[in-house]
Amino acid sequence: MNRRQAREYTLQVLFERDFTGALSPEAYSQRSLDSESEKTDDSVFAEELIKGTLNHLEEIDRVIQESAEHWTIERMPVVDRNILRFSIYEILYRKDIPSAVTINEALEIAKKYSSSESVAFINGLLDKVSRRDGAV
C-alpha cells in the first residue's frame, strides 16, 4: 500500500460509512489493518486519515458547507463529498503534508472515481479551503 492507495482506501471506507451508518473511527481503521500482518507507514497513514476524518467530521462538513457556493453537502455526489472530507482533514490537521500535494492527490483520485466536472469542483473548493484565513 502506498499513500495514494491509503487515500483510495479511506475514500472507500467513508463512502461505505455514508450508506451503512456510523460506526466508530476505530472500527473502520481496524478493518484496514486486519488484512496486514505488520503495520506499514502507509497503513498507519490510512488509519490516521480515517480516524482523523471521522473524529473531525462535523467541523469538516461545516467547512465544506461554508466553502461550497450554491451547494448543500447532501446534494454533492457521495464520492466527491468524501474526497473533500479526507482532503480537508489533511489540509487542516496534517501540517506535514503540503496543501498542494493533498489537492493533487484528491484530483487524481477524483479523475479515477468521479467525473471531469467533479474534478474542477473539488479543485476549486480545496483551493479555497487551503487559502482561507485562520485555517486550523
Secondary structure, DSSP 8 states (H G I E B T S, - for coil): --HHHHHHHHHHHHHHHHHH----HHHHHHHHHHT-SS--HHHHHHHHHHHHHHHTHHHHHHHHHHHSTT--GGGS-HHHHHHHHHHHHHHHH-TTS-HHHHHHHHHHHHHHHS-HHHHHHHHHHHHHHHHSTT--
